[in-house]
Amino acid sequence: MIYVNFFHIVRIDMSCYKLTENEEETPGYGIEAVTDDMTVRCDGVTTDKTAMIKLVALCNDSELEICHLDDILEDYLTDFCI
């Protein structure tokens, strides 16, 4: 996405979020964020696949910037999993 104002052009990299699944014996799901420049992957966040699918959809629908992913995961784990 590109925004133009009177002084300069600013390119904003959009993040794409995906569900990840543990390949180990213990089932678990996480989230992967991908931009043009980087990939951040957090595996084993929860065993609740439905909850992680909703979180991934929320991140995509909100066009969440990748720099906020750690805060979103912290909020998810402390506010919704305790």
Backbone as numpy.savetxt, mean C-alpha at the origin, in Angstrom:
# Nx Ny Nz CAx CAy CAz Cx Cy Cz
0.77 10.89 -13.52 -0.08 12.04 -13.52 0.82 13.27 -13.52
0.43 14.28 -14.27 1.22 15.50 -14.36 0.33 16.68 -14.02
0.81 17.51 -13.12 0.11 18.75 -12.78 0.92 19.91 -13.33
0.23 20.89 -13.88 0.91 22.06 -14.43 0.40 23.30 -13.70
1.32 24.12 -13.22 0.92 25.42 -12.71 1.68 26.47 -13.50
1.56 27.73 -13.12 2.16 28.80 -13.90 3.69 28.81 -13.85
4.28 28.18 -12.86 5.71 28.28 -12.68 6.48 27.02 -13.06
5.90 25.86 -12.86 6.62 24.65 -13.22 5.67 23.46 -13.40
6.20 22.45 -14.01 5.47 21.20 -14.21 5.95 20.22 -13.15
4.99 19.59 -12.49 5.32 18.64 -11.42 4.75 17.28 -11.80
5.60 16.29 -11.82 5.15 14.92 -12.11 4.99 14.20 -10.78
3.83 13.61 -10.60 3.56 12.87 -9.38 3.44 11.40 -9.74
4.31 10.57 -9.16 4.26 9.14 -9.40 3.11 8.54 -8.61
2.25 7.84 -9.29 1.14 7.19 -8.63 1.57 5.80 -8.18
1.13 5.43 -7.02 1.46 4.11 -6.48 0.35 3.14 -6.83
0.74 1.91 -7.05 -0.20 0.82 -7.27 0.01 -0.19 -6.15
-1.05 -0.56 -5.48 -0.95 -1.48 -4.35 -1.51 -2.84 -4.73
-0.83 -3.89 -4.26 -1.22 -5.26 -4.58 -1.19 -6.11 -3.32
-2.01 -7.13 -3.30 -2.02 -8.11 -2.21 -0.84 -9.06 -2.39
-0.16 -9.38 -1.29 0.90 -10.39 -1.35 0.48 -11.56 -0.47
0.97 -12.73 -0.79 0.65 -13.94 -0.04 1.94 -14.65 0.34
2.05 -15.00 1.63 3.24 -15.72 2.09 3.35 -17.05 1.36
4.57 -17.40 1.02 4.81 -18.68 0.37 5.32 -19.71 1.36
5.31 -19.35 2.64 5.77 -20.26 3.68 4.60 -21.11 4.16
4.87 -21.97 5.14 3.83 -22.83 5.69 2.74 -22.03 6.40
3.11 -20.95 7.08 2.15 -20.13 7.80 1.44 -19.21 6.82
0.10 -19.29 6.77 -0.60 -18.40 5.85 -0.51 -16.96 6.35
-0.36 -16.05 5.44 -0.30 -14.64 5.80 -0.37 -13.80 4.55
-0.86 -12.59 4.74 -1.05 -11.70 3.61 -0.42 -10.35 3.93
0.03 -9.70 2.90 0.66 -8.40 3.06 0.29 -7.50 1.91
1.09 -6.47 1.73 0.81 -5.47 0.71 2.11 -5.08 0.02
2.01 -4.83 -1.26 3.15 -4.38 -2.05 2.74 -3.09 -2.75
3.59 -2.08 -2.63 3.36 -0.79 -3.30 4.41 -0.62 -4.38
3.96 -0.25 -5.57 4.87 -0.12 -6.72 4.67 1.25 -7.36
5.78 1.96 -7.58 5.77 3.20 -8.36 6.76 3.01 -9.50
6.95 4.06 -10.28 7.93 4.01 -11.36 9.34 3.82 -10.82
9.60 4.35 -9.61 10.95 4.38 -9.07 11.26 3.31 -8.03
10.24 2.77 -7.36 10.53 1.85 -6.26 9.39 0.87 -6.01
9.75 -0.17 -5.27 8.78 -1.16 -4.81 9.01 -1.36 -3.33
7.92 -1.32 -2.56 7.97 -1.58 -1.12 7.02 -2.73 -0.84
7.52 -3.75 -0.15 6.73 -4.94 0.11 6.74 -5.23 1.61
5.57 -5.44 2.18 5.42 -5.79 3.59 4.64 -7.09 3.66
5.34 -8.18 3.92 4.71 -9.50 3.97 4.27 -9.84 5.39
3.32 -10.76 5.49 2.92 -11.31 6.78 2.27 -10.31 7.71
1.51 -9.39 7.18 0.86 -8.38 8.02 -0.29 -9.01 8.80
-1.05 -9.88 8.16 -2.22 -10.48 8.79 -2.54 -11.82 8.15
-3.32 -12.62 8.86 -3.81 -13.88 8.29 -5.22 -13.69 7.71
-5.76 -12.51 7.85 -7.11 -12.20 7.37 -7.04 -11.65 5.94
-7.27 -12.53 4.99 -7.16 -12.16 3.57 -8.17 -11.08 3.19
-9.40 -11.21 3.68 -10.44 -10.24 3.34 -10.08 -8.84 3.82
-9.56 -8.75 5.03 -9.17 -7.44 5.57 -8.03 -6.83 4.75
-7.08 -7.65 4.33 -5.97 -7.12 3.54 -6.43 -6.71 2.15
-7.36 -7.43 1.56 -7.92 -7.04 0.27 -8.59 -5.67 0.39
-9.33 -5.45 1.48 -9.98 -4.16 1.70 -8.95 -3.04 1.90
-7.87 -3.34 2.62 -6.83 -2.34 2.83 -6.13 -1.97 1.52
-5.85 -2.97 0.69 -5.23 -2.73 -0.62 -6.16 -1.87 -1.47
-7.45 -2.19 -1.47 -8.42 -1.41 -2.25 -8.51 0.03 -1.74
-8.48 0.20 -0.43 -8.52 1.54 0.16 -7.30 2.36 -0.27
-6.13 1.74 -0.24 -4.90 2.44 -0.67 -4.97 2.84 -2.13
-5.46 1.95 -2.97 -5.58 2.26 -4.41 -6.64 3.32 -4.66
-7.80 3.18 -4.03 -8.89 4.14 -4.23 -8.52 5.53 -3.74
-7.73 5.59 -2.66 -7.31 6.87 -2.08 -6.09 7.46 -2.77
-5.51 6.71 -3.70 -4.27 7.12 -4.38 -3.21 7.50 -3.35
-3.05 6.64 -2.37 -2.12 6.86 -1.27 -0.68 6.92 -1.77
0.05 7.93 -1.34 1.46 8.02 -1.69 2.23 6.97 -0.91
3.25 6.42 -1.53 4.02 5.32 -0.96 4.68 5.69 0.37
4.97 6.96 0.57 5.63 7.39 1.81 4.72 7.25 3.03
3.42 7.06 2.82 2.48 6.93 3.93 2.14 5.47 4.26
2.71 4.54 3.53 2.36 3.13 3.72 2.65 2.64 5.12
3.80 3.01 5.68 4.13 2.53 7.03 3.13 3.06 8.07
2.65 4.29 7.91 1.65 4.83 8.83 0.32 4.11 8.70
-0.06 3.80 7.47 -1.32 3.08 7.23 -1.26 1.69 7.87
-0.13 1.01 7.69 0.01 -0.33 8.29 0.03 -0.26 9.81
0.69 0.73 10.37 0.70 0.90 11.82 -0.71 1.15 12.35
-1.45 2.02 11.68 -2.83 2.29 12.08 -3.69 1.03 11.96
-3.52 0.30 10.89 -4.28 -0.93 10.70 -4.00 -1.91 11.84
-2.73 -2.12 12.15 -2.37 -3.10 13.16 -2.76 -2.66 14.57
-2.66 -1.38 14.89 -2.98 -0.95 16.25 -4.46 -0.63 16.45
-5.12 -0.14 15.43 -6.52 0.27 15.62 -7.53 -0.80 15.25
-7.17 -1.71 14.34 -8.16 -2.65 13.86 -7.86 -4.11 14.20
-6.69 -4.39 14.72 -6.31 -5.79 14.97 -6.19 -6.13 16.46
-6.34 -5.16 17.32 -6.19 -5.44 18.75 -7.54 -5.78 19.36
